[in-house]
Amino acid sequence: MDVSIILPVHNNENTIKRTMESVLNQITNHDELIVVINGSTDRSEEIVMCYAGDQRVRIEHSSTGRSRARNKGLLSAKGRFINFLDADDTMTPQHIVRAKQFLIANDDYDAYTDETMIVNKNEKHISIQYTHETNTRCLKYNNIFEIGAVMFRNKSIVMFIDELEYNEDHVFWIENLMNRKVYFNRNFVGVHKFIDGNNTMIKYKKEMIATQIIVSAILKKKNIRANSLGTIELLKKELKFLLVESSKNEKLFEIVNKQYSHTMILARMILKIPVINKIVIRHYL
């Protein structure tokens, strides 16, 4: 098997057909599309099942959550190479062929990525403009990959953190591609990423901002520090984290608390003071 495309689906009845067709229109019988239904309550599964007779399509199920769904796909993937795709985005023609051919011809590269086009009602623009200076060391500062544009080798993969639903892809790339050799193709758009009012980045922006402290904690654990945060800046990040739903998850809380135990004690004490608690909530939420 050449390529495994992993596609989590959760209540995407309006886009899943378009997304699947964008993949099926360019893969061969030597590739597979793994669709992972994770807790959908709409017609998504019914639509996906229409493709059950296609030998290139494999349908799996997992509990709710993008990270769990992607891990399910990773564990069952048979391809030499892996490419994720979100269920509201589309792959452009030739992305799979272009990426696969490059990795076959260049054994010393761990991954390949095209550009991604952000599409909304009013405009189109490149998500992350790659330059000659772009490399995987940049991951210590920002997530430089869009999830659907990257093809990587199915080898020694560190799984997603099941409980992490925001910034989970940034953590995944740090764990798997930091300081690895990746080809950044600035000449092609590989994925169209559609942004609307239901998109995760808009709907859950506060959770995404607040869970960036988890990315910092992972970097600290690996002794890869981005900009050294001062105490005040670190406290601000911790306060944002403690105010969102993600901090109530025991595993996610422990990831942060283990790396920043002293300031986390202070942040929790601050939130116990009623007057300050109200000010912090008003300011951040």
Secondary structure, DSSP 4 states (H G I P E B T S, - for coil): --EEEEEEESS-TTTHHHHHHHHHTT--TTSEEEEEEES--SSHHHHHHTTTT-TTEEEEEE-S-HHHHHHHHHHH--SSEEEE--TT-EEPTTHHHHHHHHHHH-TT-SEEEEEEEEE-SS-EEESS---TT--GGGGGTS----TTTEEEESSSPPPP-TT--SSHHHHHHHHHHTTS-EEEEEEEEEEEEE--TTSHHHHTHHHHHHTHHHHHHHHHHTT--SSPPPHHHHHHHHHHHHTSGGGGSHHHHHHHHHHSHHHHHHHHHHHTSHHHHHHHHHHH-
